[in-house]
Amino acid sequence: MTQVVPAVSGYSSIVLEYKNALAKYFPGEAADYVSLEGYVAANVLIEALKRTGPQLDTEKLIDVLKNMRDSRSGPWKPHLVFGRAEHQASHKIWGTALDETGSTRPSNSNNHE
């Protein structure tokens, strides 16, 4: 199957930062793909809020998100692109395999865009 984030069991910078934050704020919680995806999405929102500035309103935030061309700052290093007609941000996917116990592991295939 595919994931929209890197392997939770991997060692990419975003995964390591996510695991550190998870351990700090939710000790004992297991890392999973759903919360990793939420972590990435929250970091994109935080970056947009920073770019919006102190005069925050809904329209300005939406405008910033629509014009956010490069969101490499922060923990999400792959190139994310937003635009007036591009709301997906990333088309990158990572392969994940289920082992015989039903646990996930990175597949041997390369990631794709």
Phi, psi and omega in degrees: 000174181241157177232157177261006176226160178296168181301130178298331180274000184276188185234024177292159184300320181294320180293317179295318178295319177299313181296323177296316179295319179298314180295324181289314187263339180222065183303137178090346178283138179278140175293140175211167184294325182295312181288330175296316178298320176297321178298315179297312180300319179296322179292325175295316178297317179301316178299317179296319178296320177298318181288334179290322179089185188289338179271068184283130166211163187302313182297319179294318178298315178299318179298317178298315180298318181293336182253008179285104184272331186214115181245047180280344177289156186084189188283344184272098187278329178300149182296120176250133181234127172245161175191179181300327180246008182237102182250357182284327179076309181220138176250013181283141176227153178238135178284141178225139178243150173262134176273184184295342179267356182090005177276150179271153174209153177301140176281169180279350181282157178287160175284160186228157173245000000 
